[in-house]
Amino acid sequence: MPRPLDRYEDLKRILSQMGSAVVAFSGGVDSTFLLKVADDVLKGRVAAVTARSCSFPARELDAAAEFCRSEGIRHEIMDSEELSIPGFCENPPDRCYLCKRELFGKITAFARANGYDAVLEGSNADDDGDYRPGRRAIREFGVKSPLHDAGLTKSDIRELSRGMGLPTWRKQSFACLASRFPYGERITAEKLSRVDRAEQFLLDSGADFSQVRVRSHGDLARIEIPPESFGRALAMRQEIVSAFKGFGFRFVSLDLAGYRTGSMNATLPDEASSAKEGRA
């Protein structure tokens, strides 16, 4: 099996074939690594584009902007309000496709207007194992996925990011706040804000949770953290319950299965979750 450094060299070769590029940049582990390597390989002929919306926490936008400032990378912030996209608020199984279609349409137009040769996004090789309808939009707009093409996994990216001194090498994985709701439950700005505040409370609690999700089921909050963090959460049980009720939840639960990506996909019909067009 190729080692992370071999895959890293493959990534650089893939990027070197592009004259210039725009990176869809969330400030997360994958897109930060991709942006940094692309900027190094393409000698600055790179721009980052970040979408600003109510499903993207302000803390993430601020971190993305700060990274680009520190690296001297051109950074464009585009308003991309998902709640105005027809059908998005109804939270259908292809919600992510609706969002990505709107986002990559805007980024592709920006790249074309500013003379960039390619649009890049940060899917990695591990993303093949989950239901990801947004991949359909990536194909439709011809967006490239160099990390995936090089065979880089999340652990590879963290290891390489650490070696490069990137601040995101230990950062929690993040998905847009809309992913916190069961498919079919209507999404509103108020619900997104409630989840955002709940997750921010846990992140700011001092308990040093390595990963946090607050899944929203109507009036019930289902907290997902790694099992090794359960003791810390239980030690501050009263504080969590009080805060969450202040945010508008009536019931607060701790998911004994622990944190896992895409847990809401368990609510999908089998035929939807196994559809080829939804695979990363």
ZIURSUL-V406772 format. One record per residue. N is the residue number from 1. SS is DSSP state (~ for helix, > for strand, _ for the rest). Layout:
[[N & SS] [N & SS]]
//
This chain:
[[1 & _] [2 & _] [3 & _] [4 & ~] [5 & ~] [6 & ~] [7 & ~] [8 & ~] [9 & ~] [10 & ~] [11 & ~] [12 & ~] [13 & ~] [14 & ~] [15 & ~] [16 & ~] [17 & _] [18 & _] [19 & _] [20 & _] [21 & >] [22 & >] [23 & >] [24 & >] [25 & _] [26 & _] [27 & _] [28 & _] [29 & ~] [30 & ~] [31 & ~] [32 & ~] [33 & ~] [34 & ~] [35 & ~] [36 & ~] [37 & ~] [38 & ~] [39 & ~] [40 & ~] [41 & ~] [42 & _] [43 & _] [44 & _] [45 & _] [46 & >] [47 & >] [48 & >] [49 & >] [50 & >] [51 & >] [52 & >] [53 & _] [54 & _] [55 & _] [56 & _] [57 & _] [58 & ~] [59 & ~] [60 & ~] [61 & ~] [62 & ~] [63 & ~] [64 & ~] [65 & ~] [66 & ~] [67 & ~] [68 & ~] [69 & ~] [70 & ~] [71 & ~] [72 & _] [73 & _] [74 & >] [75 & >] [76 & >] [77 & >] [78 & >] [79 & >] [80 & _] [81 & _] [82 & ~] [83 & ~] [84 & ~] [85 & _] [86 & _] [87 & _] [88 & ~] [89 & ~] [90 & ~] [91 & _] [92 & _] [93 & _] [94 & _] [95 & ~] [96 & ~] [97 & ~] [98 & ~] [99 & ~] [100 & ~] [101 & ~] [102 & ~] [103 & ~] [104 & ~] [105 & ~] [106 & ~] [107 & ~] [108 & ~] [109 & ~] [110 & ~] [111 & ~] [112 & ~] [113 & ~] [114 & _] [115 & _] [116 & _] [117 & _] [118 & >] [119 & >] [120 & >] [121 & _] [122 & _] [123 & _] [124 & _] [125 & ~] [126 & ~] [127 & ~] [128 & ~] [129 & ~] [130 & _] [131 & >] [132 & _] [133 & _] [134 & ~] [135 & ~] [136 & ~] [137 & ~] [138 & ~] [139 & ~] [140 & ~] [141 & _] [142 & _] [143 & _] [144 & >] [145 & _] [146 & ~] [147 & ~] [148 & ~] [149 & ~] [150 & _] [151 & _] [152 & _] [153 & _] [154 & ~] [155 & ~] [156 & ~] [157 & ~] [158 & ~] [159 & ~] [160 & ~] [161 & ~] [162 & ~] [163 & ~] [164 & ~] [165 & _] [166 & _] [167 & _] [168 & _] [169 & _] [170 & _] [171 & _] [172 & _] [173 & _] [174 & _] [175 & _] [176 & _] [177 & ~] [178 & ~] [179 & ~] [180 & ~] [181 & >] [182 & _] [183 & _] [184 & _] [185 & _] [186 & _] [187 & _] [188 & _] [189 & ~] [190 & ~] [191 & ~] [192 & ~] [193 & ~] [194 & ~] [195 & ~] [196 & ~] [197 & ~] [198 & ~] [199 & ~] [200 & ~] [201 & ~] [202 & ~] [203 & ~] [204 & _] [205 & _] [206 & _] [207 & _] [208 & _] [209 & _] [210 & _] [211 & _] [212 & _] [213 & >] [214 & >] [215 & >] [216 & >] [217 & >] [218 & _] [219 & _] [220 & >] [221 & >] [222 & >] [223 & >] [224 & >] [225 & _] [226 & _] [227 & ~] [228 & ~] [229 & ~] [230 & ~] [231 & ~] [232 & ~] [233 & ~] [234 & ~] [235 & ~] [236 & _] [237 & ~] [238 & ~] [239 & ~] [240 & ~] [241 & ~] [242 & ~] [243 & ~] [244 & ~] [245 & ~] [246 & ~] [247 & ~] [248 & _] [249 & _] [250 & _] [251 & >] [252 & >] [253 & >] [254 & >] [255 & _] [256 & _] [257 & _] [258 & _] [259 & _] [260 & _] [261 & _] [262 & _] [263 & ~] [264 & ~] [265 & ~] [266 & ~] [267 & ~] [268 & _] [269 & _] [270 & ~] [271 & ~] [272 & ~] [273 & ~] [274 & _] [275 & _] [276 & ~] [277 & ~] [278 & ~] [279 & >] [280 & _]]
//
